[in-house]
Amino acid sequence: MRMLCAGAFGRNVRRVAPLSALLASVWLAGVPQSLAAERITGAGSSFAAPLYEAWSSDSVAKTGVQVNYQTIGSGAGQNQVLAGTVDFGASDAPMAPERLEKGKLLQFPTAIGGIVVIVNVPGVPEGRLKLTGPVLAGLYDGSIAVWNDPRIAALNPELTLPDLPVAPLHRADGSGTTYVFTDYLSQVAPQWKENVGRGTSVAWPIGAGARGNDGIASYVRNTRGSVGYVEYAYAERNHMPTVQLQNRAGEFVVPTADSFAKAADSAEWTDDTLTASLCNTEGQGAWPIVTTTYALVPRASLAKPHGKAVSRFFSWGLTEGEAESRKLDYVPIPARIRDAVLQRLNSDAKP
C-alpha cells in the first residue's frame, strides 16, 4: 500500500496533535486492561469496513473494546442504528438532518477516501486508460456501448481498444459509495442529473448489480469488458486495474492517497454538521471522486457503558489509529474537525 504523502493536510494534523491527544485521553485513561474486551456492534458502509476492521484489531489492548462490524451497506447501516439493533451505524452518505433529529443521533466523520473506477479491458495496460466524467456517465447510461467507441479512443490515442461490449456494474444494495458515485456523475453530466440523479439507490438505465465493494471487485475481475466503482482499498487488495479520471482542473489524475488528500485540502466543511462535499473539487492534482465516511451513534447511549465503549473506540481511532488509516490509503479528517468530533463525543457522554 502507498503511504499518504506529507503536505498541508499532514502539517495541520501535527500542529494540533497535543489537543487531540488531550481530548482522547478523557476516554482512554483508566481502561481496565485486565478485563475481557467489551464487545460492541456496528453495521453499514463497506467503504469504511477495512478501516474499522483494522482499528478493531489494533485497539483492543488500548481501549478494551472489540468491534463486531457487519458490512451491509450505508442505507442498511442507517436503518439498523435507527432501529436500535446496533451500537453504531456507518454511512458514506450523510443522514438527512430531519432523520438525525428524529432518531436523536450524533453523526460525525471518521475518515476520507477515494472511490475509483475499475475495469477489465483486455489488451489495455493497467492504469493507462483515461476517461472523463461525461464519458464515464456514457458507459453507465448505455450511450457508449463498446470500448473502442470514438469518444474513448479520442482520449486514448496511444491505446489499442478492443471492439468489446461495455458491461457496467453497479451496487445492488443501498450504498453510500453509490451515492457519491452518482453525485459525481450528476455534477459532470447534465443528462445523468436529469435522467437518473443521485442516491444510495437509483434506477440504473443498464447494467448488472452486485452487493458490496467486494461483490463489485469480484464481478469485474471475472467479466471481460466490465467496469465498476469501488473504494480504493478494495481495488488495491484485489489488484484491480483502475482508470485515470479527468478532474475539474482538466488534469488526468491517477488515484492515490496523495490525490485524495489534495481533494480534501480544497473542501469546505460545515461546522455545525461536520459534513463536506469532496466530489469534483477544484484542487490541482485532486482525485475527483472522494468522500467522507460517517459514524452514527444514539446520543442517549453515550452516557451508558456500551455508548462509552463506542466513544473509546472512535476516540482511539481518530487519534492513535491515524497511522492505520494511512496504511490503508484513507486520509485522516482535518485536525479541527477531528477535535470537534472528540469534543462532541465527550460532551454527549456526560449524564
Buried (B, 14 or more C-beta within 10 A) or exposed (E): EEEBBEEEBBEBBEEBBEBBEEBBEBBBEEBEEEEEBBEBBBBBBBBBBBBBBBBBEBBBEBBBBBBEBBBBBBBBBBBBBBEEEBBBBBBBBBBEEEBBEEBEBBBBBBBBBBBBBBBBBEEBEEEEBBBBBBBBBBBBBEBBEBBBBEBBEEBBEEBEBBEBEBBBBBBBBBBBBBBBBBBBBBBBBEBBBEEBEBBBBBEBEBBBBBBBBBBBBBBBBEBEBBBBBBBBBBBBBBEBBBBBBBBBEEBEBBBBBBBBBBBBBEBEBEEEBBBBBBBBBEBEBBBBBBBBBBBBBBBEBBEEEBBBBBBBBBBBBBBBBBEBBBBBBBBBBBBEBBBBBBEBBBEBBEE
